[in-house]
Amino acid sequence: MPDDGLYICAPDGPLLRSNRDALDLIGEAWGSGATWVAVPAERLHDDFFSLRTGVAGEIAQKFVNYRLGLAIVGDISRFTEVSSALRAWVLESNRGDHLWFVRDLDELAARRA
C-alpha cells in the first residue's frame, strides 16, 4: 500500500526473520515505487531484537543496499528494557536517515515531513 512513497507492511502475516524475507518485502515495496517501508514491530521475529543473532543488521543492510528506508513501527520496549545494546542501536539508528524506530505511523509521517 504505497502512500507518498511509503509502503506499509500489513500487521498480520509471516514473521520477517531472514534476508529472504527482507528481499521479498523489498520486492513488494520496490514494485510500488516506495522509498520507505513501515514494518509493524509485531511482524519481526524476536531474533531481530537480539543483536547477537545478526538478523537486525542483515535485514537493515538489505534495505540500505536497495536505498529504501526502513521504519519499525510500534512498541519495542520489552526488548529495549533488557538490552542496553539494543537501546543504543535504536538511539543511533533514529539519528540517521535509513532506519528509524517509531511509536506509530503519525510519528513516522512527522519525521518524513
C-alpha positions as CSV (number, residue, x, y, z in Angstrom):
1,M,0.0,0.0,0.0
2,P,2.1,3.0,-1.1
3,D,1.3,6.4,0.3
4,D,3.6,9.3,-0.7
5,G,6.5,6.8,-1.2
6,L,5.6,4.8,1.9
7,Y,4.9,1.1,1.7
8,I,3.0,-0.1,4.8
9,C,3.5,-3.7,5.6
10,A,0.4,-5.4,6.9
11,P,0.4,-6.1,10.7
12,D,-0.6,-9.8,10.1
13,G,1.3,-12.2,8.0
14,P,4.5,-14.2,8.3
15,L,7.3,-13.0,10.6
16,L,10.3,-11.3,9.0
17,R,13.3,-13.3,10.1
18,S,15.8,-13.7,7.3
19,N,17.4,-12.0,4.3
20,R,15.0,-13.8,2.1
21,D,12.0,-12.4,4.0
22,A,13.6,-8.9,3.7
23,L,14.2,-9.3,0.0
24,D,10.5,-10.4,-0.6
25,L,9.3,-7.3,1.3
26,I,11.8,-5.1,-0.6
27,G,10.5,-6.5,-3.9
28,E,6.9,-5.7,-2.9
29,A,7.9,-2.1,-1.9
30,W,10.1,-1.6,-4.9
31,G,7.2,-2.6,-7.2
32,S,5.0,0.0,-5.6
33,G,7.6,2.8,-6.1
34,A,8.2,3.2,-2.3
35,T,11.1,5.0,-0.8
36,W,10.3,3.9,2.8
37,V,8.9,0.7,4.2
38,A,6.9,0.7,7.5
39,V,7.1,-2.7,9.3
40,P,4.9,-3.3,12.4
41,A,7.2,-4.4,15.2
42,E,5.0,-7.5,15.7
43,R,5.9,-8.7,12.2
44,L,9.6,-9.0,13.2
45,H,10.8,-12.3,14.7
46,D,12.3,-11.9,18.2
47,D,15.7,-12.7,16.7
48,F,15.6,-9.3,15.1
49,F,15.7,-7.7,18.6
50,S,18.5,-9.8,19.8
51,L,21.5,-8.1,18.2
52,R,23.9,-11.1,18.8
53,T,21.9,-13.1,16.2
54,G,22.9,-10.6,13.4
55,V,19.4,-10.7,12.0
56,A,18.7,-7.0,12.5
57,G,21.9,-5.9,10.9
58,E,21.4,-8.2,7.9
59,I,17.8,-7.0,7.3
60,A,18.7,-3.3,7.8
61,Q,21.7,-3.7,5.4
62,K,19.4,-5.1,2.7
63,F,17.2,-2.0,2.9
64,V,20.3,0.2,2.7
65,N,21.6,-1.7,-0.3
66,Y,18.3,-1.1,-2.1
67,R,18.2,2.5,-1.0
68,L,14.9,2.0,0.9
69,G,14.3,3.5,4.3
70,L,13.1,1.1,7.0
71,A,10.8,2.1,9.8
72,I,10.0,-0.3,12.6
73,V,6.6,0.8,13.9
74,G,5.3,0.0,17.4
75,D,6.3,-0.6,20.9
76,I,9.6,-2.5,21.3
77,S,10.1,-1.6,25.0
78,R,10.0,-5.2,26.1
79,F,13.2,-5.7,24.1
80,T,15.0,-2.4,24.9
81,E,14.3,-2.7,28.6
82,V,16.5,-5.8,28.8
83,S,19.2,-4.9,26.3
84,S,21.4,-1.8,26.6
85,A,23.0,-2.6,23.2
86,L,19.6,-2.6,21.5
87,R,18.7,0.7,23.2
88,A,21.9,2.2,22.0
89,W,21.4,0.9,18.5
90,V,17.8,2.3,18.4
91,L,19.0,5.7,19.5
92,E,21.8,5.7,16.9
93,S,19.5,4.5,14.2
94,N,17.0,7.2,14.9
95,R,19.7,9.8,14.3
96,G,20.3,8.5,10.8
97,D,18.5,8.5,7.5
98,H,17.9,4.8,6.8
99,L,16.4,3.0,9.8
100,W,14.0,4.5,12.3
101,F,12.1,3.1,15.3
102,V,8.8,5.0,15.8
103,R,5.8,4.6,18.0
104,D,3.2,4.8,15.2
105,L,2.6,5.9,11.7
106,D,1.9,9.5,12.8
107,E,5.4,9.8,14.3
108,L,6.8,8.3,11.0
109,A,4.8,10.9,9.0
110,A,6.2,13.7,11.1
111,R,9.8,12.5,10.7
112,R,9.4,12.2,6.9
113,A,7.8,15.6,6.5
